[in-house]
Amino acid sequence: MTPLERNLQSLAARDPESARRVAACAPTGKVRCVRARTGASTIEVDGRLDAGLEDPEADGTSLAQHFLTRAQAAGATRLVLFGLGVHTLRFVADFSGDILVVEPRLDVARRVLEIVDLTDFLSQHSLILTGDAEVVFAHPLFTAESNGLFLSHAPTRRRHPKLHDLLAARFHPGGDAAPLDVAVIPPLYGGSLPIARATARALRQLGHHVRDLDLSPFLPAYQELLRCGSDLRLSRKAEELRAALVRLIGETLLTQFWIEPPDVVFAIAQAPLDPASLAQLGERGIVRAFWFCEDAHVMPYWSELSKSYDVFFHLQPDTLSEPLRERGVFGLPLPVGFDPEVHHPVELSEDQRARYACELSCIGAGYHNRIEFLPGLFDMGLRLYGTDWPAAEPFLSSSPEFNQRQTSESCNLIFNASSVNLNLHSSPWTDGVNPLGDYVNPRCFEVAGAGAFQLVDERRLLGTAFEIGSEIDTFRDLSECRHKIRYYWNHADERREMAGRARERALRDHTYVQRMRVAIDALRSGPSPALPKKRCTPTAGHAVQSLREQEPTVARILERLPSEMKLDQEALYLAVASGEGDLCEEERLLLFMREAMTEIQILNAAGDPA
Amino acid sequence: MKEIGLLSLTRFGDLVQTSPITSGLKRRYPDARIHLIVKARFRRVAEMLPSVDAVHEIDGDALAQSMSDPETPFLDSYRMVREIVGRLREVSFDLLINFTHSRSSAVLLSLLRAKRTLGFTMDRNGVRRIDNQWLVHMGTLVRSRKLMRMNLVDMYLGAADLLGQGERLSVNIPGSARQLADSLLTGPGPFLAVQLGASQDAKTWSIDHYARTLEALRDRVNGLTAVLVGVAAERDRAEALRAACPKVRMKRLVGETSIEELAAILERCQLVLTGDTGTMHLAAAVGTKTCSVFVGLGNPYETAPYAEGHVTMHSRISCAPCSHLVRCGYPACHDDIPPEWLADVVQRLIEKRSLSSIAAPERADLLETVFDETGMLALRPVHARSPAVHDLLGLAYHRIFLEDLAGIEWSTEQIWRAAREHFGVEPETWGSLVPEDLVDVLGILESHAHKGKLLASNLAALPQSEVPGYGRQLAELDAAIYALGRAQPFAAPLCLSLEGESESLPGEELAEIAAASSANYARLARRARHLRQILEGTGNQKDRAQQLREGNS
């Protein structure tokens, strides 16, 4: 029997349909068998070799070893492999868990099965031959809840980038995956800063260890350089200095990560990390992710910066997916969201009502399109909040807190206090509603989360987030906007019901926790899967959770600590010291642990075993 | 007294050094059960100690692993700790003594609900306390190492009120271990046990030095066999030594023996060449003489073998011994013991010849252990040499503190005589050695101490509203005293003692604290006065000191 016959026999025992399709597939010239110097063969697909000609078997072994190491590190019991590596599968056949191989091309599968004996593999594991993502999604091994890992064969990924990205994005590692140590890098200031904070909170809620990095000490220097830059003669120098400051911040972060590198650096738009720092992070095995929660048309910096990241999350699939793929960047759409802890229905006090209650309000920065559009609503009593508005009428008299930055909490009060919240997505170029607008801004989710009613300008992707007409309503121009404002003023019940449905939807689909769940799944299955290098040092919050039922007194003592605090000696000391009165038994035991931990560290440092 | 516990969570050597305490306690309380609480890895050492009825172990390695491993849930570590405490609480201790100078042991002592405790503990507010003057003094000793002269065993004995009763190191060796030693070390010998490793790198003399010593001995001592002993982790060192001196006859038993067998082998040897190690103490406990090289952190005045006739040596370099706060990166003291000279010392010790005619090393001291007239261990220099200031002050401080701790009286003449015997110096020459300002500083300290005594004794009688003001004055005074100690290190032991004693003031009532605090200042005044008197008697700045006193009065 030839290898192909043996392989088909083995495949047929588990999947007769696939065996039949391979047998029926006529060999084409697009996939050729090439013999290497060692005598082993590999394949050439569309003129490109799948492996080096020096020793393709060694290449396959090496990739298999890489897969198995990753699986072991992740504690995976389930692997989904994208692509049939010619010599790889032979060496992973003994994997103790389940393997699903996805090969999009039948002609490639046929050639591989002609070359190598995969009977061991095929008798134990599953192979699906399809380029249809939906077929893969439906496979039980793709959707299983056990701890899994998505790994890819690079030449196959190169041949099928869209399918790869789609599968990687949808793959859910499941199981009891160990938490990751994530450093969230915020911008120095600006609109992305609350998103960074919400991201950190959400990751923490998902059980990951999150390092909150406070870059605010650098802000005054940055702002001073911005101020200098406004002088024409200093602008160039100031720009150089700003770049130098960004490098300094990157170096500072690297220094912080030197002793205990995080598993993932999750940078938020405008985070001050330059390519050189990012390259060093990559060299240290840290997975670099970026959430570009800005308009790619307005902020073109994504083009160069994206190459420095392993995973690039963004808001605009139509605009960015293809260009990112062309740059070899693993990009994934990830809309913004809201944090139910911050944005929620609230019963306003008398004072709050007096301060914020109104029939129509709008919060935002003074972008060109808003400056042009909103004066058309001042006669309807629009109250304007936010910054960067022209210090002139009619803006002055319509802004109760002119150009003051509103906190997330005060925004929530304003949403709750307004009969109609107007949400006009920003645009520096159009005069009103941006006809090309696609992504949905955070405000849209926040107002929905607050249980408040909003009218929002039409956006191409809004329909994927909310059911328009039922959960949210839109306007295309000023006239429609005015009309709908009046309508909803007159239909308070309809307004309330729609707001209620929007909140339900937002809670179900649009919290930052849900966003981060998607992001972490993608990070775990991306081209450089983020795996915990070590289990994170437990935080006080983790310990409290695990102790609450079995050791409630100890849990109460540890509840004195901030939940994200690393549970080390100093934390134990702080927990005990924060109590009152005589030390109880449990406090003494914790102190004993603290002292013993400290002594062990000292002895270890002195090379003296405990 | 039915159940007496001894908490000893340190190392092998420290445990052997507690053997005089276990035997002393048994002699004093013959009906009591003596318990030892030790780290699991030293359980067998504890079982060899005399008069020990029960050994309880704490698995320090498992605890360390659990608490330092991020994958171990916090709950597991917490329960492991609670289980340890629960097991120890099964014994209802009438007295629990803690000689372990660690915070964890202090917390543990407070958790064990003994009727009475002695040593390092923690009060109900979480403040660490030392309720024994001897152990408070240990704090001074470790922070002023060059000036203190007291063996750790004497300190333990003093703390347990067993000083001067002739207790010595001892261990029980099973017959089977002796048989094994006999079978391993056959022939006339002589056998020189060599312990190559120590608990810390800084205390470990280099293989090259040991090799040169043994190589030099090879031609001098007929039939000599070097018996290499130690733990399995030291096998590489033994291999390296063998490679460095292949012609030396060796018996390599590193990592091959149990602790009982090691004791029997040491007993079978004529001499033990070692660093400051547990093996050294074990050898002393089985009656075999040792020749020990103290380097780095090792301080023979603190931990020389507690037995007479042992020989030890250490560098006179100004930084020796290392402070406990440093990790030396350039241990020059190791080179101050010449290996060829050491071979000469070892040869004489094996041949039981006098050391007096041996050449004095250029940069090190050769010392011999003796029990002095107080019954405590002392180190006598084999060679008289010009003293350094800390040599003289060390003699003085020892007697000054001993008076407070053990009520042993002394006279200036006794101290001068000791200086004459050890260093051949007459009192008149002290003046040229002691820093000029020391007598002044002692005068100021005495004056501060009198003021403190007055303030503290008034404290209890004050209206509540005035107490904080007095408290502030005392705190300022203490700060001034500690600053003097930092500025004049030769006066530091006095200031450090006050610091230690102030941290462990007994009681919770203001009157009680005030009385104890007043007594501390009184002691400081007395100690400063005594040292000043000793120095003045030597002619050191007598006139200036007199002027100062007149100024103060």
Interface residues (C-beta under 8 A of the other chain):
Chain A: K534 R535 C536 T537 P538 H542 A543 S546 L547 Q550 E551 V554 L567 V576 A577 D582 L583 E585 E587 R588 L589 L590 L591 F592 M593 E595 A596 M597 T598 E599 I600 Q601 N604 A605 A606 G607 D608 P609 A610
Chain B: G60 D61 L63 A64 M67 S68 P70 E71 P73 F74 L75 S77 Y78 V81 R82 V85 S102 R103 S104 A106 V107 L108 S110 L111 M122 R124 N125 G126 S199 Q200 D201 R327
